[in-house]
């Protein structure tokens, strides 16, 4: 079979993700409804991509209260969206990956087993119930064997046991800078015997809902998928011995109080002295610890967060640049415009006009 990329298989006018001799393969085209791939038993509904309000999510996992509250707030603020791209059942000679899609992608092994090949170390065997996540769109291939046959993607059929894989994605619709994703490694594997039982239950529910055509399946799939992301972050927090970025900050009680404050009350006056006092540290100690754990200064982190909030506000054409500046704590509009352009690479007025034209207002 000719080599293809997984991205091509998702956007091609004709479904490339298929195996003529493997009748259980099912593929989704995220851009339009399509019939089942040749030889498949049923079609799968088009995934409905919607951003979720994680603060009110009924399936929101329970973390330590302070971490859960802030993480929920940030997931809502950055507008997490999730969905399922394909649920192939493969046998024989096959190998594929979902890199190059500019999204964080994941693979849940519903049945059988596979080998996960990455640029990081030796291939890893993953079995039913295991979940692999690539937060930064890292190169990877899944295959039935430890050895790859080149790096071309093939989905041809053949003899041998079936492996069923749920392939999905996570993405954040807001903000050029995302401290949640930045804090995660390139590859996360959650083994079935180490993750919480509810994570495997979510994976199995996703498999069930993706295979059904019941009313509302698209909405249920998205809710389950974005809940899966939260559980992956929680697993990483609980098992990582050397967290970085935002997750390292959340693990520090003093910094967590500061992060909670500036994220939820960004418009207030957050001087270094105030932040240090809230953290229970001297200004020097606080500034150094913040920089060591989050990789930037407190003021720069605050500015990035304020500009992320402002960019979201300016997507509403009824919000003026002056109003957005005031709502994120800037009395001087010119200072706000300068900071906005430095962070986003474009003027706030240009963002506002772009969304106004897009919405036709």
C-alpha positions as CSV (number, residue, x, y, z in Angstrom):
1,X,0.0,0.0,0.0
2,X,1.3,3.5,-0.8
3,X,2.8,5.5,2.1
4,X,0.4,8.1,3.5
5,X,0.4,10.4,6.4
6,X,-2.4,10.1,9.0
7,X,-3.2,13.8,8.4
8,X,-3.7,13.0,4.7
9,X,-6.0,10.1,5.6
10,X,-8.1,12.5,7.7
11,X,-8.5,15.2,5.1
12,X,-8.6,13.3,1.8
13,X,-11.8,13.5,-0.3
14,X,-11.7,9.7,-0.3
15,X,-11.0,7.8,3.0
16,X,-7.4,6.6,2.8
17,X,-7.5,5.2,6.3
18,X,-8.7,1.8,5.3
19,X,-7.5,-1.8,4.8
20,X,-9.3,-3.7,2.2
21,X,-8.5,-7.1,3.8
22,X,-9.1,-5.8,7.3
23,X,-12.9,-5.4,7.5
24,X,-13.1,-3.9,11.0
25,X,-11.3,-0.7,10.1
26,X,-13.4,2.5,10.7
27,X,-12.2,6.0,9.9
28,X,-13.5,9.5,10.5
29,X,-13.0,12.6,8.3
30,X,-13.2,15.6,10.8
31,X,-14.1,18.0,8.0
32,X,-17.2,16.4,6.6
33,X,-19.5,13.4,7.2
34,X,-18.5,10.3,5.3
35,X,-19.6,6.8,4.7
36,X,-17.8,3.9,6.4
37,X,-14.5,2.9,4.8
38,X,-14.7,0.1,2.3
39,X,-15.4,-3.1,4.0
40,X,-16.3,-1.7,7.4
41,X,-19.4,-2.8,9.2
42,X,-20.8,0.6,10.1
43,X,-20.2,4.3,9.8
44,X,-19.2,6.4,12.7
45,X,-20.7,9.8,13.4
46,X,-18.7,12.9,12.6
47,X,-17.1,14.2,15.8
48,X,-18.6,17.4,17.0
49,X,-15.8,19.7,18.3
50,X,-16.9,22.0,21.1
51,X,-15.0,23.7,23.8
52,X,-16.0,22.6,27.3
53,X,-16.6,24.5,30.5
54,X,-14.4,22.3,32.7
55,X,-15.5,24.1,35.9
56,X,-19.0,22.5,35.5
57,X,-17.9,19.3,33.9
58,X,-19.9,16.4,35.4
59,X,-16.9,14.0,34.8
60,X,-14.3,16.3,36.2
61,X,-11.8,14.1,38.1
62,X,-11.1,14.9,41.8
63,X,-7.6,16.2,42.4
64,X,-6.3,18.0,45.5
65,X,-8.8,20.8,45.9
66,X,-6.5,23.8,45.2
67,X,-4.8,22.2,42.2
68,X,-8.1,20.9,40.8
69,X,-9.8,24.3,41.2
70,X,-7.0,26.2,39.4
71,X,-6.5,23.5,36.7
72,X,-10.3,23.5,36.0
73,X,-10.2,27.3,35.8
74,X,-7.3,27.3,33.3
75,X,-8.8,24.5,31.1
76,X,-12.0,26.6,30.9
77,X,-10.0,29.8,30.2
78,X,-7.9,28.2,27.4
79,X,-11.0,26.6,26.0
80,X,-10.1,22.9,25.7
81,X,-11.6,21.0,22.9
82,X,-11.3,17.3,22.3
83,X,-12.6,14.6,19.9
84,X,-12.1,11.3,18.3
85,X,-10.5,11.0,14.8
86,X,-10.6,7.3,14.1
87,X,-11.1,3.8,15.7
88,X,-9.2,1.4,13.4
89,X,-9.1,-2.3,14.1
90,X,-5.9,-3.6,12.3
91,X,-4.2,-6.9,11.7
92,X,-1.2,-8.0,9.7
93,X,1.4,-5.5,8.6
94,X,0.5,-1.9,9.6
95,X,2.1,1.2,11.2
96,X,0.8,4.7,11.5
97,X,1.0,7.9,13.6
98,X,-0.9,11.1,14.1
99,X,2.0,13.5,14.2
100,X,2.0,16.6,11.9
101,X,-1.6,17.6,12.8
102,X,-0.7,20.6,15.0
103,X,-2.7,19.0,17.8
104,X,-2.0,17.0,21.0
105,X,-3.1,13.5,20.0
106,X,-3.8,10.3,21.9
107,X,-4.1,6.6,21.3
108,X,-6.1,4.3,23.6
109,X,-5.6,0.6,23.1
110,X,-9.1,-0.9,23.2
111,X,-8.1,-4.5,22.4
112,X,-4.9,-6.3,21.5
113,X,-1.5,-4.6,21.7
114,X,0.9,-2.4,19.8
115,X,4.4,-1.0,20.0
116,X,4.8,2.7,20.4
117,X,7.9,4.0,18.6
118,X,9.1,7.6,19.4
119,X,12.4,9.5,19.1
120,X,12.8,9.0,22.9
121,X,14.5,5.7,23.7
122,X,13.4,2.2,23.0
123,X,10.0,1.2,21.6
124,X,7.4,0.6,24.2
125,X,4.8,-2.2,24.2
126,X,1.3,-1.0,25.0
127,X,-1.6,-3.2,25.7
128,X,-5.4,-3.1,26.1
129,X,-6.3,-0.3,28.5
130,X,-3.0,1.6,28.0
131,X,-3.2,5.3,26.9
132,X,-0.4,7.1,25.0
133,X,-0.6,10.9,24.7
134,X,1.6,13.2,22.6
135,X,1.0,16.7,24.0
136,X,3.4,18.4,21.5
137,X,2.6,16.6,18.3
138,X,5.8,14.6,18.6
139,X,6.8,12.1,15.9
140,X,5.6,8.6,16.7
141,X,4.5,5.4,15.0
142,X,2.3,2.6,16.3
143,X,3.0,-0.9,14.9
144,X,2.3,-4.5,15.8
145,X,6.1,-5.3,16.1
146,X,9.1,-4.0,18.0
147,X,10.9,-3.4,14.7
148,X,9.7,-0.9,12.2
149,X,9.7,-1.6,8.5
150,X,11.0,1.9,7.5
151,X,9.0,5.0,8.6
152,X,6.3,4.9,5.9
153,X,2.7,4.6,7.2
154,X,0.8,1.6,6.0
155,X,-2.6,0.3,6.9
156,X,-2.7,-2.8,4.8
157,X,-4.5,-6.0,6.0
158,X,-3.2,-9.5,6.6
159,X,-3.3,-12.3,9.0
160,X,-2.8,-12.2,12.7
161,X,-4.6,-10.8,15.8
162,X,-6.5,-7.6,15.7
163,X,-5.5,-4.5,17.5
164,X,-8.2,-1.9,18.1
165,X,-7.0,1.7,18.7
166,X,-9.0,4.8,19.6
167,X,-7.2,7.8,18.0
168,X,-8.2,11.2,19.3
169,X,-7.0,14.8,19.9
170,X,-6.9,17.6,22.4
171,X,-6.5,21.2,21.5
172,X,-6.8,24.6,23.1
173,X,-8.6,27.2,21.2
174,X,-7.2,30.3,23.0
175,X,-3.9,31.8,23.7
176,X,-0.5,31.7,22.0
177,X,1.1,30.6,25.2
178,X,-0.3,27.6,27.1
179,X,1.3,26.8,30.5
180,X,-0.6,23.6,30.8
181,X,0.8,22.0,27.6
182,X,4.2,23.6,28.2
183,X,4.5,21.7,31.4
184,X,4.0,18.3,29.9
185,X,6.6,16.1,28.2
186,X,6.5,15.1,24.6
187,X,5.2,11.6,25.3
188,X,3.0,10.4,28.2
189,X,2.1,6.7,28.6
190,X,-0.5,5.7,31.2
191,X,-0.4,2.0,31.7
192,X,-3.7,0.3,32.5
193,X,-2.3,-1.2,35.7
194,X,-1.0,2.2,37.0
195,X,-3.8,4.6,36.0
196,X,-6.9,5.0,37.9
197,X,-9.8,2.6,37.1
198,X,-11.9,5.5,36.0
199,X,-9.4,6.4,33.3
200,X,-9.9,2.9,31.7
201,X,-13.6,3.3,32.1
202,X,-13.5,6.6,30.2
203,X,-11.5,4.9,27.4
204,X,-13.9,2.1,27.1
205,X,-16.9,4.5,27.2
206,X,-15.3,6.4,24.3
207,X,-14.9,3.2,22.4
208,X,-18.6,2.3,22.9
209,X,-19.9,5.8,22.1
210,X,-17.7,6.1,18.9
211,X,-19.1,2.8,17.7
212,X,-22.7,3.9,18.2
213,X,-24.8,6.2,16.2
214,X,-27.2,7.2,18.9
215,X,-28.5,10.8,19.2
216,X,-26.0,13.0,21.0
217,X,-23.0,10.7,20.7
218,X,-20.8,13.5,19.4
219,X,-21.4,15.6,22.5
220,X,-20.8,12.7,24.8
221,X,-17.6,11.8,23.0
222,X,-16.2,15.3,23.4
223,X,-17.0,15.4,27.1
224,X,-15.4,12.0,27.7
225,X,-12.3,13.0,25.7
226,X,-11.6,16.2,27.4
227,X,-12.2,14.5,30.8
228,X,-9.5,12.0,29.6
229,X,-7.1,14.9,29.2
230,X,-7.6,16.0,32.8
231,X,-7.0,12.5,34.1
232,X,-3.8,12.3,32.1
233,X,-2.6,15.6,33.7
234,X,-3.6,14.2,37.1
235,X,-1.7,11.0,36.5
236,X,1.3,12.9,35.4
237,X,1.2,15.1,38.5
238,X,0.9,12.1,40.8
239,X,3.7,10.1,39.1
240,X,6.2,12.7,37.9
241,X,9.1,13.2,40.3
242,X,10.4,16.3,38.6
243,X,7.5,18.4,37.3
244,X,8.2,21.5,35.4
245,X,6.5,24.8,34.6
246,X,3.0,25.4,35.8
247,X,2.7,21.9,37.3
248,X,5.8,22.5,39.3
249,X,4.3,25.7,40.5
250,X,1.1,23.9,41.5
251,X,3.1,21.5,43.6
252,X,4.5,24.3,45.7
253,X,2.0,25.6,48.3
254,X,3.3,29.1,48.3
255,X,3.5,29.5,44.5
256,X,0.2,27.9,44.1
257,X,-1.5,30.6,46.2
258,X,0.1,33.2,43.9
259,X,-0.8,31.4,40.7
260,X,-4.4,31.1,41.9
261,X,-4.6,34.8,42.7
262,X,-3.1,36.1,39.5
263,X,-5.1,33.8,37.3
264,X,-8.4,34.5,38.9
265,X,-7.8,38.2,39.6
266,X,-5.5,39.3,36.9
267,X,-6.7,42.9,36.9
268,X,-5.5,43.6,40.4
269,X,-2.2,45.2,41.3
270,X,0.2,42.3,41.5
271,X,3.5,43.8,42.7
272,X,6.5,41.6,43.4
273,X,6.1,42.5,47.1
274,X,2.4,41.4,47.2
275,X,3.1,38.1,45.4
276,X,6.1,37.4,47.7
277,X,4.0,38.1,50.8
278,X,1.2,35.8,49.6
279,X,3.8,33.1,48.9
280,X,5.2,33.5,52.4
281,X,8.7,34.3,51.1
282,X,11.1,37.2,50.7
283,X,11.0,39.0,47.4
284,X,14.4,37.7,46.4
285,X,13.5,34.1,47.4
286,X,10.1,34.2,45.7
287,X,11.4,35.7,42.4
288,X,14.2,33.1,42.3
289,X,11.9,30.1,43.1
290,X,9.2,31.3,40.7
291,X,11.8,31.6,37.9
292,X,13.4,28.2,38.7
293,X,10.2,26.3,38.6
294,X,8.2,28.1,35.9
295,X,11.0,29.2,33.7
296,X,10.1,32.8,33.6
297,X,9.8,35.8,35.9
298,X,6.6,36.5,37.9
299,X,6.0,39.7,36.0
300,X,6.4,38.1,32.6
301,X,4.1,35.2,33.5
302,X,1.5,37.7,34.7
303,X,1.8,39.7,31.5
304,X,1.3,36.6,29.3
305,X,-1.7,35.6,31.2
306,X,-3.2,39.1,31.0
307,X,-2.6,39.2,27.3
308,X,-4.2,35.8,26.8
309,X,-7.3,37.0,28.6
310,X,-7.3,40.3,26.6
311,X,-7.1,38.3,23.3
312,X,-10.1,36.3,24.3
313,X,-12.1,39.5,25.2
314,X,-11.2,41.1,21.9
315,X,-12.8,38.2,20.0
316,X,-16.1,39.8,20.9
317,X,-16.4,42.8,18.6
318,X,-18.5,44.7,21.2
319,X,-15.4,44.9,23.5
320,X,-13.1,47.8,22.7
321,X,-9.4,47.8,23.1
322,X,-9.7,50.3,26.0
323,X,-12.2,48.0,27.7
324,X,-10.0,45.0,27.3
325,X,-7.0,46.9,28.7
326,X,-8.9,48.0,31.7
327,X,-10.3,44.6,32.5
328,X,-6.8,43.0,32.6
329,X,-5.4,45.8,34.8
330,X,-4.0,48.4,32.5
331,X,-4.9,52.1,33.0
332,X,-2.5,53.2,30.2
333,X,-3.9,52.0,26.9
334,X,-0.6,52.6,25.1
335,X,1.3,50.4,27.5
336,X,-1.4,47.7,27.0
337,X,-1.0,47.9,23.2
338,X,2.7,47.6,23.5
339,X,2.5,44.6,25.7
340,X,-0.1,42.9,23.6
341,X,1.9,43.3,20.4
342,X,5.0,42.0,22.1
343,X,3.2,38.8,23.3
344,X,0.9,38.1,20.4
345,X,3.0,39.6,17.5
346,X,0.1,41.7,16.3
347,X,-1.8,44.8,17.5
348,X,-5.0,44.3,19.6
349,X,-7.0,46.3,17.1
350,X,-6.0,43.8,14.3
351,X,-7.2,40.9,16.4
352,X,-10.5,42.7,17.1
353,X,-11.0,43.5,13.4
354,X,-10.2,39.9,12.3
355,X,-12.9,38.4,14.5
356,X,-15.4,41.2,13.7
357,X,-15.0,40.4,10.0
358,X,-15.1,36.7,10.6
359,X,-18.4,37.1,12.5
360,X,-19.7,39.5,9.9
361,X,-20.4,42.3,12.4
